[in-house]
Amino acid sequence: MDNSSIQAIRATAILSVILFSKVVFTNIGLGGAKWNAGGRAPEDTYQATAEEASEEAKAAQVKAQRIVNNDLENVTYTLTLAWAALYCIVLGGSDGSAWAHIALYGIFVFCRLGHSIAYASGKSYLRTTFWTLGVTCSFAIGINGAVASFGVE
């Protein structure tokens, strides 16, 4: 196996762990927001009730839920695309497709981190920029893998 494929495998594994960690942390943040807003399961009697929760806590829960939902809409598919593309690249891609994969997936992970921070901070234009660049990378990852698949023999 050539060096670029080995590096692409390593980078994809590391970036996937970073991305998964980010998703876990945003879900933990959602749990905390639900706790404060009285939005957890009814049997969780140790939390604030919806009647006791402030409007700020309720708004924070809505924002946290939107961040998690956006991750579900974007991270899941791109994570799958990244590994599928890597498979095609390792089997039939060139050095260029391996390095492009590393760059595209790295940018995607950076954009997802940036998107969550911008969303939590209320920076709408920055959030939209991160989302747009991330989705563009998702398509590019898939296209790069599809092109590499034509080199499989």
PECORZI-V334855 format. One record per pair of residues at least 4 apart in sequence whose C-alpha atoms are under 8 Angstrom apart, sorted by sequence separation. I is the first residue (numbers start at 1). J is the second residue. D is the distance in whole Angstrom. If there is no record, write none. Layout:
BEGIN
i->I j->J d->D
i->I j->J d->D
END
This chain:
BEGIN
i->1 j->5 d->7
i->2 j->6 d->7
i->3 j->7 d->6
i->4 j->8 d->6
i->5 j->9 d->6
i->6 j->10 d->6
i->7 j->11 d->6
i->8 j->12 d->6
i->9 j->13 d->6
i->10 j->14 d->6
i->11 j->15 d->6
i->12 j->16 d->6
i->13 j->17 d->6
i->14 j->18 d->6
i->15 j->19 d->6
i->16 j->20 d->6
i->17 j->21 d->6
i->18 j->22 d->6
i->19 j->23 d->6
i->20 j->24 d->6
i->21 j->25 d->6
i->22 j->26 d->6
i->23 j->27 d->6
i->24 j->28 d->6
i->25 j->29 d->6
i->26 j->30 d->6
i->27 j->31 d->6
i->28 j->32 d->6
i->29 j->33 d->6
i->30 j->34 d->6
i->31 j->35 d->6
i->32 j->36 d->6
i->33 j->37 d->6
i->34 j->38 d->6
i->35 j->39 d->6
i->40 j->44 d->7
i->48 j->52 d->6
i->49 j->53 d->6
i->53 j->57 d->6
i->54 j->58 d->6
i->55 j->59 d->6
i->56 j->60 d->6
i->57 j->61 d->6
i->58 j->62 d->6
i->59 j->63 d->6
i->60 j->64 d->6
i->61 j->65 d->6
i->62 j->66 d->6
i->63 j->67 d->6
i->64 j->68 d->6
i->65 j->69 d->6
i->66 j->70 d->6
i->67 j->71 d->6
i->68 j->72 d->6
i->69 j->73 d->6
i->70 j->74 d->6
i->71 j->75 d->5
i->72 j->76 d->6
i->73 j->77 d->7
i->74 j->78 d->6
i->75 j->79 d->6
i->76 j->80 d->6
i->77 j->81 d->6
i->78 j->82 d->6
i->79 j->83 d->7
i->80 j->84 d->6
i->81 j->85 d->6
i->82 j->86 d->6
i->83 j->87 d->6
i->84 j->88 d->7
i->85 j->89 d->6
i->86 j->90 d->6
i->87 j->91 d->6
i->88 j->92 d->6
i->89 j->93 d->4
i->93 j->97 d->6
i->94 j->98 d->7
i->95 j->99 d->6
i->96 j->100 d->6
i->97 j->101 d->6
i->98 j->102 d->6
i->99 j->103 d->6
i->100 j->104 d->6
i->101 j->105 d->6
i->102 j->106 d->6
i->103 j->107 d->6
i->104 j->108 d->6
i->105 j->109 d->6
i->106 j->110 d->6
i->107 j->111 d->6
i->108 j->112 d->6
i->109 j->113 d->6
i->110 j->114 d->6
i->111 j->115 d->6
i->112 j->116 d->6
i->113 j->117 d->6
i->114 j->118 d->6
i->115 j->119 d->6
i->116 j->120 d->6
i->117 j->121 d->6
i->118 j->122 d->6
i->119 j->123 d->6
i->123 j->127 d->6
i->124 j->128 d->6
i->125 j->129 d->6
i->126 j->130 d->6
i->127 j->131 d->6
i->128 j->132 d->6
i->129 j->133 d->6
i->130 j->134 d->6
i->131 j->135 d->6
i->132 j->136 d->6
i->133 j->137 d->6
i->134 j->138 d->6
i->135 j->139 d->6
i->136 j->140 d->6
i->137 j->141 d->6
i->138 j->142 d->6
i->139 j->143 d->6
i->140 j->144 d->6
i->141 j->145 d->6
i->142 j->146 d->6
i->143 j->147 d->6
i->144 j->148 d->6
i->145 j->149 d->6
i->146 j->150 d->7
i->147 j->151 d->8
i->148 j->152 d->7
i->1 j->6 d->7
i->34 j->39 d->4
i->35 j->40 d->6
i->48 j->53 d->6
i->53 j->58 d->7
i->71 j->76 d->7
i->88 j->93 d->7
i->89 j->94 d->7
i->93 j->98 d->7
i->118 j->123 d->5
i->119 j->124 d->7
i->33 j->39 d->8
i->34 j->40 d->5
i->118 j->124 d->7
i->40 j->47 d->8
i->89 j->97 d->7
i->90 j->98 d->8
i->118 j->126 d->6
i->119 j->127 d->6
i->31 j->40 d->8
i->38 j->47 d->6
i->89 j->98 d->6
i->118 j->127 d->5
i->38 j->48 d->5
i->39 j->49 d->8
i->36 j->47 d->7
i->37 j->48 d->6
i->38 j->49 d->4
i->39 j->50 d->7
i->115 j->126 d->8
i->116 j->127 d->8
i->35 j->47 d->5
i->36 j->48 d->6
i->37 j->49 d->7
i->38 j->50 d->4
i->86 j->98 d->8
i->115 j->127 d->5
i->35 j->48 d->6
i->37 j->50 d->6
i->38 j->51 d->8
i->114 j->127 d->7
i->115 j->128 d->8
i->38 j->52 d->8
i->37 j->52 d->8
i->38 j->53 d->6
i->86 j->101 d->7
i->115 j->130 d->5
i->37 j->53 d->5
i->85 j->101 d->8
i->114 j->130 d->6
i->115 j->131 d->6
i->36 j->53 d->6
i->37 j->54 d->7
i->112 j->130 d->7
i->82 j->101 d->8
i->111 j->130 d->5
i->112 j->131 d->7
i->37 j->57 d->5
i->111 j->131 d->7
i->36 j->57 d->6
i->37 j->58 d->5
i->36 j->58 d->8
i->39 j->61 d->8
i->111 j->133 d->7
i->112 j->134 d->7
i->82 j->105 d->7
i->111 j->134 d->5
i->33 j->57 d->7
i->34 j->58 d->8
i->37 j->61 d->7
i->33 j->58 d->8
i->108 j->133 d->7
i->109 j->134 d->8
i->108 j->134 d->5
i->33 j->60 d->6
i->34 j->61 d->6
i->107 j->134 d->7
i->108 j->135 d->8
i->33 j->61 d->5
i->108 j->137 d->6
i->107 j->137 d->7
i->108 j->138 d->7
i->30 j->61 d->7
i->33 j->64 d->7
i->105 j->137 d->7
i->104 j->137 d->6
i->105 j->138 d->8
i->30 j->64 d->5
i->104 j->138 d->8
i->29 j->64 d->7
i->30 j->65 d->6
i->104 j->140 d->7
i->105 j->141 d->7
i->75 j->112 d->8
i->104 j->141 d->6
i->26 j->64 d->7
i->30 j->68 d->7
i->101 j->141 d->6
i->26 j->67 d->7
i->27 j->68 d->6
i->71 j->112 d->8
i->26 j->68 d->6
i->101 j->144 d->7
i->100 j->144 d->8
i->23 j->68 d->7
i->97 j->144 d->6
i->23 j->71 d->7
i->97 j->145 d->8
i->67 j->116 d->6
i->97 j->148 d->7
i->67 j->119 d->7
i->93 j->145 d->8
i->67 j->120 d->8
i->93 j->147 d->8
i->94 j->148 d->7
i->93 j->148 d->4
i->19 j->75 d->8
i->63 j->119 d->8
i->64 j->120 d->7
i->85 j->141 d->7
i->89 j->145 d->6
i->92 j->148 d->6
i->93 j->149 d->7
i->63 j->120 d->7
i->81 j->138 d->8
i->85 j->142 d->6
i->88 j->145 d->6
i->92 j->149 d->6
i->87 j->145 d->8
i->88 j->146 d->7
i->91 j->149 d->8
i->92 j->150 d->7
i->93 j->151 d->6
i->82 j->141 d->6
i->85 j->144 d->7
i->86 j->145 d->7
i->89 j->148 d->5
i->92 j->151 d->4
i->93 j->152 d->7
i->78 j->138 d->6
i->81 j->141 d->7
i->82 j->142 d->7
i->85 j->145 d->4
i->88 j->148 d->6
i->89 j->149 d->7
i->91 j->151 d->8
i->92 j->152 d->4
i->74 j->135 d->8
i->81 j->142 d->6
i->84 j->145 d->7
i->85 j->146 d->7
i->88 j->149 d->5
i->91 j->152 d->6
i->92 j->153 d->7
i->16 j->79 d->7
i->85 j->148 d->8
i->88 j->152 d->7
i->12 j->82 d->7
i->12 j->83 d->7
i->12 j->86 d->8
i->9 j->86 d->7
i->8 j->86 d->7
i->5 j->89 d->7
i->5 j->90 d->5
i->1 j->90 d->8
i->5 j->95 d->7
i->8 j->98 d->6
i->12 j->102 d->7
i->15 j->105 d->7
i->19 j->109 d->6
i->4 j->95 d->6
i->7 j->98 d->8
i->8 j->99 d->7
i->11 j->102 d->6
i->15 j->106 d->7
i->18 j->109 d->8
i->22 j->113 d->7
i->5 j->98 d->6
i->8 j->101 d->7
i->12 j->105 d->7
i->19 j->112 d->8
i->4 j->98 d->6
i->8 j->102 d->6
i->15 j->109 d->7
i->4 j->99 d->7
END
